[in-house]
Amino acid sequence: MANRLSVEFRVCFAAALLALPTAAGAQMATPVAVVVDRDMTPAAGAADVLAVQRLLAGVEDRLLPLRLSESTPSKHAVGIAYRIGKWAALDLPQDSFLMVAVHEIFGHGSRLREIDAKGIGYEFSAPPPYGSGSAATFFEDDAVRTASRADRLAIDTAGIEAQNVLADDIAGDALRQGSIFYRAAWLYVESRIAALLYIRSASPQSGPGHDVAAFMNDFNDGCAPPVCTPIASASLERRALLTLADPMLGLSAYAFAAGYLVQGQASTRVPMIPLPGGFGYLPVVGFAMTPYGTEWTTDHYLRAGRRLTRISVRIGDTGASTAWGLGVRASQVAARGRLSVGVSGEIWRQPPIDAPAVATALETGGLAAATVRVALGGSPRPGRAGLIGEFGYKSDGFVRGERLRSGLLVRVGLTVALER
């Protein structure tokens, strides 16, 4: 017997017209990473999908101009119409398909691979505007029937989790470079808004295969007042509205709509709040469904030169207690010659993986990892080919993009320059 998880995305162009003013700037070239790990987790899959997007965009931008001759108002209007048509006919279907692939293959698929589910398969419809853009993940449900509550919730939420990892990677790249590429800007907006709309589409009447409805059913199963507070669709929708308060969402929407569609710029500068000592600062806020409940998240980015540090704060609601997590990820904490090293660490208090819904006890967990980059070729300059490896350990518990259970973190791959 096959079970089905499905998600349908209908892209709303109006969402991309959110605007916050910022200045334009040139895109700084950085290598993209193609990496693999044991379960092809969201952390690995999102990096690979972004590499594919940048490769496709590079080829397309060599074949088709970003701007036409737009020396007069009428010619400028034609140029805007050209870019809208190019986006609708070429860019939108590519990026929508890539986002849905992340959702299904590296979201639901990753969590199913983690519990050794059998018969995993996928079904994709044509992306908009050529089709509905819907997709589904199929699997034999024997492993799921015997899985823990946390595993079932992880499978339910994995698609949107993977979209959030994709958006996180885009934000990190943009803030490290100081600018955002127009295709990445659209994909950021699409990933965040599609997740919000999907959450808001859930209701008691949602049919089988609706991830958010499945999450609420699995969360509320055994969640009995007064010890555990069930979650209702209206409450989930209100919490998810925090997504709209994300400054990076407005900046990305502006970069795409005003920077690219109107002005014809390949990239737009991403401003940060200036701090003493030459630091730039930008907060990013969000909401997430997790294997134990819901989370409010804030990421605090600090940039000094090419070094970017992200400090994460998570506050979770298990229905019976309040969970929390703190994390830090810093790039290029050490560099010498062709070698550079980054570090990441997390600590959290969450319910144990095998805990029932009414459990109030929390368990401390943690993650520690190092990311090593080695440049290849005759020069260590950024932009050349290289090797990348991430090595570490995490205990049982939820960290966005990583395996739920404890074990070694091993992620290896290549970095390569994709010039535009």
N, C-alpha and C positions, 0 to 999 in steps of 0.2 A: 504494500500500500504506500502510496506517495502522499506526502503532505505538501502544502503550498504556502509560501509566503510571497505576497505580491505587493507592488507599489506602483502607483501611477503618478507621473509628474506632468502637469500642464504648465508650461512656462508662461509667466505673466510679464509682458514687456514693461508694463507700467512700474513694476517693482524696480526696474533698473533706472528709473528716472528720479529716484531719491537723489538729492544733491547737497553736498557740502563743499564750499569753495576751497580750492587749493591751487597751487601753482604747478606748472608743467615742468618736466625735466626729462633728461635722457635716461633710458634704461641702461643699467650697468650689467654687463655680461657676467654671468656666473655659471659654473658647471651644473648640470642636472645630474641626478643620481638614479641609477637603475639598480635596485637591491632586491634580495630574496631573504626569506627566513622560513622557518619550519612550516607554519600554517598559512603563509602569505597573509599576514595580519593586515589590518588597516594601515598601520604605520609603514609597512613595506609597499602595499598596493597603492596608497595615495602618492608616494614618491614616483612610482613607475608610471602611473596615469598622468601625472604632471609632466614627466619626461616625454610621453607620447604626445600630449597636447602641444608642447613647445616644438617638437619635431614637425608636427603637422602645420603649426602656425608659421614656422620658419619657411617651409616649402611654399605654403600659400602666399606669404608676403613677398616671396621672390617672383611669383608668377603674376600676382595682381597688385596694383599700386594701392597704397593707403589713401592717397589723395589724387584727385584729378587737377586739372588747371582751374583754380578757384579764385581768380583775380577780381571777379565782380560778384555782387550779391546773387545774381541769378546763377552764375556758375558755381558759387558756393552752395546754393540750394541743391543744385544737381549733384554736387559732391556728397552732401549729406544724404540725399536719396540713394546714391550709389552705395554708401557705407551701410545704410540700413538694409538695403537689398542684399548686399554681400553677407552681412551678419545673418539675416533670416534664411538665406538659401544655403550657406556654407558653414558658418561658424556655430550658429545655434544648434543644428543637428549634431555636429561633431561633439560639442561640449556637453550637450544634454545626454548623449549616449555615454560619454566618458563618466559623467556623474552617476548615471544609473548603473554602469558597470562597477564603479566603486561600491555603490550601495549593495548590489547583489553579490558580486564575486568576492570582494574583499571585506564586505560587511557580514551579511548572513552566511556566506560561504565560509568565511574564516572561523566564525563561532561554531559552525557545524563541523568543520574539519578538526577543531580543537577537541570535540567530544567523540571523534571518530565515527561520525554519522556516515551511512552508506548511501549510494545512489544519488549523490548530489548532482543536480543539473540546473540549467538556466534557460529561460525563454525571454526573448526580447522582441518588442514591437518596434517598428520604424520610429525614429525620433521625430519630434516636431520640426518643421511644419508638415512632414511627410507621413506622420502617423501619430498615435496617441502618446508614444514614449513610455508606455507601460512595460513592466518586466516582472518576472517571477523566479523564485528559487524553489526547486523541487528536491525532495529527499525522502528516504525511507525513515519512518518516524519511530522505529524501535528504540534507537538510542535516545531520542528526545523524551519518550515516555518514561524512561528510567533516570533521566537527568535531574539534577537538583533544581530547586526553584530559581536559584541564581543563574544557572545555565539556560533555563527557558527564557528568563527575562533578558539575558545577554543576547540570545538569538533574536528575540523580538526587537530589540533596540539597536542591533548591530548595523543595520543599513544607515540609519541616521547618524550613528556614531562614526561610521566611515566617512560620511559627508562632512562631518565636523572636523575630522582629521585632515581631510583634503583642504578645507578652508583654513585650518590652523597652519598648514604648510605654506599656503599661499601668503597668509599674513606674515609669517616669519621671513619668507624670501623677500617680500616687498619692503619690510622694515629694515632688513639687513642691507638691501641695496639702496633704499631711500626713494624708490619709485616702483610703480606697479604696471606691468604689461597689460594692454587692453583686454587680451583674451583671458588672462588670469583674473583681472578685475571682474569680468562677467561671470566667470566660474565661481568666484567667491560669492557674489550676489546670488547666483542661482542655487548654490549649495545651501546657503543659510535660509533663503526665502522658501525654497522647496520643502525643507525640513519643517519650517514653521507652518506652511500651508497644509502639509501632511498631518501634523499634529492637530490642527484646527479642523481637519475634515473628519476626525474620529467622532463617533456617536454610538449609542447603544444599538443603532440599526446598522452599523457597519458590518459588511459581510465577512466571511472567512477569508483570511489572507491579508487583512488590514493590520499592519504591524503595530500601530498605536493602539487599536482596539484590543489586539492580542496582549499587548503589554499591560493594559488596564485589567483585563480579565485575569492574567497570571499574577499580577501584583495583588489584586483584591481577593484572590483565592486564599482563604485561611486568614485574611486580615480582618479580625473581628474587634469592634469597639468593646470596651474603651481602651484596651491595650494598644490596638493598631487602628489607625485611621485610614479607611479606604480612600482611593483617589477617584474623583469624578471627572468626566470629560471637560466640564466647564472650568474646573480648577486647573487642569492640565493646560488648557488653552490660555488661561490668564497667565500662568507661569511662563509659558513659552513666548509671550509677548516681549519678554526681556530681550529677546533677540534683536528687536528693532532699536534698542538703545545702544547697540554696538557701534562705536565710532568708525571702525574699519568698514562696516557695511555701507555707511554713507560715503566714505572716501572712495570705496571701490565703485559704487554706483556712479559717482561723479566722474571718476576716471574713465569709465566706459561710455556713459551717455554724453557728457560734455567734452571730455578730453579726446575721445576717439570719434564718436559719431558726429559731433558738431565741428570739432577743430581738426580732426584727422591726425591726431598724435598717437604714435605707437605706445607711448608710456606717459605716465603722469606722476609728478612728484608726490610722495606721501609725507606730509609734514608731521613732526613730532613736537611735543611740548619741550622747549629748551629748559634744561636744569643746569645748575652750577657745575663746573668741571668739564663742560663740553658734552654732557650727556643729553640725549633725546629720550623722551618718555611718551608712551601711549598706552592707555588701558584698553582692553577688549573684554566685553562682558558677554555672557551667554547662559543658556539653559540646556540641560541634557537629561535624558532618561537613561538610567543605569541598571545594572543587574541587581541592585538592592532598592531602587526607588528613583527619586529625582535629585538633580543637583543644580545649584546656582554656581556659575563659574566666573572668575575674573582672572584674566591674564595681564600681567604688568610687564611691558617691554621696555628695556633700557638699552640704548645703543651708544657706543663710544667708538668712533671710527667704523671699522668693519666687524667689530665684536658686538654680538647681540645676546642679551640675557633676558630670559623669560621667567618671571616668577608667577606661579599659579596658586590660586586659593580656591578651594572647593568647599561648599557647604551643602550637605545632603540631607534629604528627608526620607527615612526608611518607613515612615508610617508609625513606627513605634519609638524611634529615637533619632537623634541628630548626628549624622556622620560628618567627617571633615577630612580634608586633605591639603597638603602643602607640597609644592614642587618647584624645582628650579632647573632650567636648561640653559647652559652657556656655551656659545661657540668660540672656538679659537682661544681657549684659556692658556694654551701654550703652543708655540710655533717655533720651529727651527728648520731652516732649509726647506726640504720638500715635505716635511711632516708637520701636521697640525692636529691638536687634540681638543675635543670638546667634552663636557661632562653633563650628566643629568642625574637628578635624584628626586625621589618622592617619599613622603611619609603620610600615612593615613590611619584613620580609625573608621572601620566599616564592620557590618555584620559578617560573621563567618560565612563562607560559601554555602555550607550545608545548613544554615540557620533557617528555621521556619519564619513565617511572616510576623508572628507575634513576639519574636525574640527582641529583647532590649539590650543585650550585651553586645559590646563592640570589641573588635580585635585590631591590634596594631599591626600594620604591614609597611613594607618599604620596597624601594627600587633604587638601584645604583648602577650606572652604566657610563662607559666612556666611548666616544666616537672618534675614530682615528682616520685621518685622510692622508694619503701619500700621493704626491704628484709624480707622474711618469713623464718620460721624454727628456729633452735636453734642458728644460727650464722648469722651476717650481712655480712659475707665475700662475695665479688663478685663471681658470679658463681652459687649461690644458687637461688632457686625460689623466685620470688618477684612479686609485683604489680607495674604497671606503669600507670601514667595518665598525659595527657597534657591538660591544660586548659588555655583559653585566649580569645581574641577577635581580629577580623580583619575587616577593612572597605572594601568597594568596591574596587576591583583592583586585578591585577594578581600577585600572588606569586607562584612559582613553587611548585606543589604538593597540593595546598590548593584550597578550593572553590573560585569561582570568586566573589561571592557576599558577602556582609557584614554578620556578625553573630558571635555567640559564637563558639569557637574552643573547642571541647570536644572529646578527644581520650583516650580510656582506654584499658588495656589489662594486660597480664602476661609476665614476663620474666622467662626464664628457662635455665639452663645450659645444653649444648649439648656437652659432652666430645668427643674428637676425639681419 
